[in-house]
Amino acid sequence: MKVNELRTILKERKKDELAYLIVEMYKQIPKKVREGKELDELIQDPDAFKKARKGTKQYVKNLDFASVEREVRSFIKNAREQNYIAPNRIIPKKERSNWRFTAKRLIEQVMEISNQDKHAKVSTSLMEDLYKLFCYASGHYVFASDEPFYTIKIPQPEFLKRVVMMKKRVDEPKKWIPESLSLMLDYDLDPVEVTASLSEAFFETLDNAPLKEEVVKQADHLLQKKESTRRNVDDFHKTPKDYDKEFYIDHVVELIFIIQSSLGEYKEAIRYYHKHYSRHDTSEIRLYVLLQMVMRYQRVEDWIREYEKAVKKRIKPRDSLKKAYEYMKQTNEFPSYIG
């Protein structure tokens, strides 16, 4: 059926019939499609949705950098001052609930302007500030949603990758690498994400071996600084700061493991894990975490070798690892999943 034919049919329907049709059609649409096409936003506020879509199509024409920069900085300032959730005279009530449309438009505008060499550096700074804002909003009450990256339909790893690629374009490695590592390690994680997704996104920006080696060098430097301030106490006496340091250290270990594995330095990656993995888990849990990483980033022979070494040390792997080991010995392939 063509759109014009659909319009003709709908004009003849009564209000209750239209409501029934919409509900039934909505139920037939997969959740991922509804989210990707922002159908919920369309239903909740058609006018705002139409305005945002119209703005998205027209924003490329005659973009004024000064106006975009001013609006981005104003958006960030108002968000941090909680003007998008608390009643105030600065942000109208309707605009508060539609913050995601404003955010998406500003991101697209900044990305477009960044293609102009004269505005590339400042555009990069604006995108970095927006990323930091959404990280902050992932752990603080800033917007109606505590999953801002999910809400604007740009997953945190993708947003991080965009920012890192922009920084890579305008700065030297000695500058953009540590700053990008800080973006990955020092800011809140969106509740729907895991650290591995950020590590992989960062890794995807590294397109040659020297760059990967430089990241390993600088990441290791950050890890050693964090380790020098870490207290060696049992779980009962740990503070939130102690756990934050462990989380930070293990995130660095994960990134270095991915990079070294990509360089074919499989044993070095495993040695680094054994030396620096910080959480005081049991030997079996530490083995399980390692083998999950080996399965994701290394080879079957590396997995089998580490498993057999652990058994010789009298570590008792859980049943799922035993079954995986037997499967790999028979097939020389990874199973699809290890529970």
Summary of the structure (lengths in Angstrom):
residues: 339
radius of gyration: 24.7
end to end distance: 47.0
largest distance: 77.1
contacts: 946
relative contact order: 0.05
helix: 72%
strand: 0%
